[in-house]
Structure formats: C-alpha cells, structure tokens
Amino acid sequence: MAEKGAEGPAKPALTAAQLQLSRRRQELDYWKKNASRLRGRNLVTGLAIGAFVVGMFSYTILSVKQERIVEELDDEVKIHILRGPRTGANS
C-alpha cells in the first residue's frame, strides 16, 4: 500500500507574486467571459436613466407651459372682472 504523501510529486510552494499573477489571470478570464453580458446590462441601465431624465425634463417643461397658460387666463379673468359684466346696456 502506498502512503498518502507519496502519491505524486509535490508541487513547489508558489511565491506571493506568482499567487497574485494567478489571481489576476483568473480575474481577466472572468471579465473576458462576461464582458458582453456586462455591456448589455450597462446599455439597459443607461437607456433607463436616459428615459427617466428625458421624461422628467419633458414633464417639467410641460408643467411650466401650463403655469404660463393658467397665469395668462388668470390675467384675462382679472381684466374681465374689473371691467364688469357685459350687458346690452354697457357693451
């Protein structure tokens, strides 16, 4: 029977620099595999944020225009109130 330690050649211990290089290679491989999926997610996120900004801007512009229209109507109403009612006798 063979002993547990004698099953194969022992691997030499890696230095800290070799371990860091190995981790960096694994990380690079991960990013290469998942780059297209991340780009797709980033695109969807960017479009969602852009749509929100355009919607908010449009809503703001629309509400400001409505306020101007309401202010103009209010001015017209004030003028008509000051002039008094239009009847056949004073028109």
C-alpha positions as CSV (number, residue, x, y, z in Angstrom):
1,M,0.0,0.0,0.0
2,A,1.2,3.4,-0.8
3,E,1.4,6.2,1.7
4,K,-0.7,9.4,1.2
5,G,2.3,11.7,0.8
6,A,3.9,9.5,-1.9
7,E,1.0,9.6,-4.4
8,G,2.7,12.1,-6.7
9,P,5.3,14.7,-7.0
10,A,4.9,17.5,-4.5
11,K,4.1,20.9,-6.0
12,P,6.5,23.6,-5.1
13,A,5.0,26.4,-3.0
14,L,4.1,29.4,-5.0
15,T,5.5,32.8,-4.1
16,A,3.3,35.8,-3.3
17,A,4.0,37.3,-6.7
18,Q,3.0,34.1,-8.5
19,L,-0.2,33.8,-6.5
20,Q,-1.1,37.4,-7.3
21,L,-0.4,36.8,-11.0
22,S,-2.6,33.7,-10.9
23,R,-5.4,35.6,-9.3
24,R,-5.1,38.4,-11.9
25,R,-5.2,35.9,-14.8
26,Q,-8.4,34.4,-13.3
27,E,-9.9,37.8,-12.9
28,L,-9.0,38.7,-16.5
29,D,-10.6,35.5,-17.8
30,Y,-13.7,36.2,-15.8
31,W,-14.0,39.7,-17.3
32,K,-13.4,38.4,-20.8
33,K,-16.1,35.8,-20.4
34,N,-18.7,38.2,-19.0
35,A,-17.9,41.4,-21.0
36,S,-20.8,41.1,-23.4
37,R,-23.3,40.5,-20.7
38,L,-22.0,43.4,-18.7
39,R,-22.1,45.7,-21.8
40,G,-25.8,44.7,-22.3
41,R,-26.7,45.4,-18.7
42,N,-24.8,48.8,-18.8
43,L,-26.7,49.6,-22.0
44,V,-30.1,48.8,-20.5
45,T,-29.2,50.8,-17.4
46,G,-28.1,53.8,-19.4
47,L,-31.2,53.8,-21.5
48,A,-33.4,53.6,-18.4
49,I,-31.6,56.5,-16.8
50,G,-31.8,58.5,-20.1
51,A,-35.5,57.8,-20.4
52,F,-36.1,58.9,-16.9
53,V,-34.2,62.2,-17.5
54,V,-36.0,62.9,-20.7
55,G,-39.3,62.2,-19.1
56,M,-38.6,64.4,-16.1
57,F,-37.4,67.2,-18.4
58,S,-40.5,66.9,-20.6
59,Y,-42.8,66.9,-17.6
60,T,-41.1,70.0,-16.2
61,I,-41.3,71.9,-19.5
62,L,-45.0,70.9,-19.9
63,S,-45.9,72.0,-16.4
64,V,-44.1,75.3,-16.8
65,K,-46.0,75.9,-20.0
66,Q,-49.3,75.1,-18.3
67,E,-48.5,77.5,-15.5
68,R,-47.9,80.3,-18.1
69,I,-51.2,79.5,-19.7
70,V,-53.0,79.5,-16.3
71,E,-51.3,82.8,-15.5
72,E,-52.5,84.3,-18.8
73,L,-56.0,83.0,-18.2
74,D,-55.9,84.5,-14.6
75,D,-54.8,87.9,-16.1
76,E,-57.7,87.8,-18.6
77,V,-60.2,86.9,-15.8
78,K,-58.9,89.8,-13.7
79,I,-59.4,92.2,-16.6
80,H,-62.9,90.9,-17.2
81,I,-63.8,91.2,-13.5
82,L,-62.5,94.7,-13.3
83,R,-64.5,95.8,-16.4
84,G,-67.7,94.3,-15.0
85,P,-70.3,92.2,-16.7
86,R,-71.0,92.8,-20.3
87,T,-74.7,93.5,-20.8
88,G,-76.6,95.0,-23.6
89,A,-76.7,98.4,-21.9
90,N,-72.9,98.8,-21.4
91,S,-71.3,96.8,-24.2
